[in-house]
């Protein structure tokens, strides 16, 4: 595929890792969606796409316990922008 800037969508990768806040990853997803809508409204603009990335493709446990699906592994994804969402701090975990 042609990776020259003028011929393809901009790609944003949002990293998922154990303990990531789903709200933080979701906010990044929402902002990329808004950027995509704005880009589509401007003639000649490139599109904007987003992938959730993880150490490997598959579900990643969030801080709240709800899994989010990583679509690709971060070591095999070529992105233009990489977003690192907030992660829960160890002292916020419940005692077991």
C-alpha positions as CSV (number, residue, x, y, z in Angstrom):
1,X,0.0,0.0,0.0
2,X,1.1,3.5,-0.7
3,X,2.1,5.2,2.6
4,X,2.6,8.7,1.2
5,X,0.7,11.2,3.3
6,X,-1.5,12.5,0.5
7,X,-2.8,9.1,-0.5
8,X,-4.1,7.4,2.6
9,X,-6.1,8.0,5.8
10,X,-4.2,9.1,8.9
11,X,-4.1,6.2,11.4
12,X,-4.3,6.7,15.2
13,X,-3.3,3.8,17.4
14,X,-4.7,3.7,20.9
15,X,-2.6,1.4,23.2
16,X,-4.4,-1.0,25.5
17,X,-2.6,-2.6,28.4
18,X,-3.7,-4.3,31.6
19,X,-5.2,-1.7,34.0
20,X,-5.9,0.9,31.3
21,X,-8.9,3.1,32.1
22,X,-11.6,2.2,29.6
23,X,-12.9,5.8,29.8
24,X,-9.6,7.1,28.8
25,X,-9.3,4.8,25.8
26,X,-13.0,5.5,24.9
27,X,-12.3,9.3,25.0
28,X,-9.5,8.8,22.6
29,X,-11.8,6.8,20.4
30,X,-14.5,9.5,20.5
31,X,-12.0,12.2,19.6
32,X,-10.7,10.3,16.6
33,X,-14.3,9.8,15.5
34,X,-14.8,13.6,15.7
35,X,-11.6,14.2,13.8
36,X,-12.8,11.8,11.1
37,X,-16.2,13.5,10.8
38,X,-14.5,16.9,10.4
39,X,-12.0,15.6,7.9
40,X,-14.8,14.1,5.8
41,X,-16.6,17.4,5.7
42,X,-13.5,19.2,4.3
43,X,-13.0,18.6,0.5
44,X,-9.6,17.1,-0.2
45,X,-8.9,16.1,3.4
46,X,-7.5,12.7,4.3
47,X,-9.7,10.4,6.5
48,X,-8.8,9.5,10.0
49,X,-8.9,5.9,11.3
50,X,-8.2,4.4,14.7
51,X,-7.1,1.0,15.9
52,X,-7.0,-0.3,19.4
53,X,-3.5,-1.9,19.9
54,X,-2.2,-4.3,22.5
55,X,0.8,-6.5,23.1
56,X,-1.2,-9.0,21.0
57,X,-4.6,-8.9,19.3
58,X,-7.4,-9.9,21.6
59,X,-9.2,-8.7,24.7
60,X,-7.3,-6.6,27.3
61,X,-8.6,-6.2,30.8
62,X,-9.3,-2.6,31.8
63,X,-9.0,-1.1,35.3
64,X,-12.7,-1.7,35.8
65,X,-12.5,-5.3,34.6
66,X,-14.4,-4.9,31.3
67,X,-12.2,-6.1,28.4
68,X,-11.5,-4.0,25.4
69,X,-10.6,-5.7,22.1
70,X,-7.1,-4.9,20.7
71,X,-7.5,-5.1,16.9
72,X,-3.7,-5.5,16.3
73,X,-0.5,-5.8,18.1
74,X,1.4,-2.6,18.6
75,X,4.7,-4.1,17.2
76,X,3.0,-4.9,13.9
77,X,0.9,-1.7,13.4
78,X,2.1,1.3,11.4
79,X,0.4,4.4,12.8
80,X,0.8,8.2,12.5
81,X,-0.2,9.0,16.0
82,X,0.1,6.8,19.1
83,X,-2.2,7.5,22.1
84,X,-1.3,6.2,25.6
85,X,-4.5,6.3,27.7
86,X,-4.4,6.6,31.5
87,X,-3.6,3.5,33.6
88,X,-4.8,2.7,37.1
89,X,-2.2,3.1,39.8
90,X,-1.4,0.0,41.9
91,X,-2.5,1.7,45.1
92,X,-6.0,2.0,43.6
93,X,-6.5,-1.7,43.4
94,X,-8.7,-3.4,46.0
95,X,-7.2,-5.5,48.7
96,X,-7.8,-9.2,48.2
